[in-house]
Amino acid sequence: MSLPLPEATPVADETLRAIADRYGLRAASVMRLPDVGIFNTIYALGDDVILRIPRNHPHFVVTAHKEAIVVPVARAAGDRHDDG
């Protein structure tokens, strides 16, 4: 038996635009993309940037926090792995 996924994390368009502005992104459009995974709600900030927001569950938030710490450390150590 599979459990239902936690709610997707809603982010208002104004908030997405503020995030884009803060990082100097020229996002002509911001929008939520279709769900493709279980951990994150995915938003497009223009054509070139994707923003992943963990779903509203403590496990998903902790996992995103760990990823935010580990990925830069791995890249600094020379790991350039790309799944794509």
C-alpha positions in Angstrom: 0.0 0.0 0.0 1.5 3.4 -1.0 0.8 6.5 1.1 -0.5 9.6 -0.5 2.1 12.3 -1.3 2.3 15.4 0.9 0.8 18.5 -0.5 2.7 20.3 -3.2 4.2 23.6 -1.9 2.4 26.5 -3.4 4.4 29.6 -4.2 2.7 32.8 -5.4 3.7 34.3 -8.8 4.8 37.4 -6.9 7.1 35.4 -4.7 8.6 33.6 -7.7 9.2 37.0 -9.4 10.8 38.3 -6.2 13.1 35.3 -6.1 14.1 35.8 -9.8 14.7 39.5 -9.1 16.8 38.8 -6.1 19.2 36.6 -8.1 19.3 38.9 -11.1 17.3 36.5 -13.3 15.4 38.1 -16.2 12.4 35.8 -15.9 9.9 36.8 -18.5 7.5 34.2 -17.1 7.2 32.2 -13.9 5.1 29.1 -13.6 4.6 25.8 -11.8 5.5 22.8 -14.0 3.8 19.5 -14.0 4.6 17.1 -11.2 7.3 14.6 -12.3 8.6 13.4 -9.0 7.7 12.9 -5.4 10.0 15.2 -3.4 9.7 18.6 -5.0 7.3 21.1 -6.5 8.9 22.5 -9.6 8.7 26.0 -10.9 10.2 27.6 -14.0 11.7 31.0 -13.6 11.9 32.0 -17.3 13.4 29.6 -19.9 16.7 28.8 -18.2 16.1 28.3 -14.4 14.2 25.7 -12.5 13.4 26.2 -8.8 12.7 23.1 -6.8 10.7 23.5 -3.5 10.4 20.4 -1.3 6.8 19.2 -0.7 5.3 20.0 2.6 6.7 17.2 4.7 9.6 17.3 7.2 11.5 14.4 5.5 11.4 16.2 2.2 12.6 19.5 3.7 15.5 17.8 5.5 16.5 16.0 2.3 16.5 19.2 0.3 18.6 20.9 3.1 21.2 18.0 3.0 21.3 18.2 -0.8 21.9 22.0 -0.6 25.0 21.3 1.6 26.4 18.2 -0.1 26.2 19.2 -3.8 28.4 22.3 -3.5 30.9 20.3 -1.4 31.0 17.5 -4.0 31.5 20.1 -6.8 34.3 21.8 -5.0 35.9 18.4 -4.6 35.8 18.0 -8.4 32.7 15.9 -8.9 31.0 17.1 -12.0 28.5 14.2 -12.3 25.5 14.9 -14.4 22.6 12.4 -14.8 21.5 14.0 -18.0 
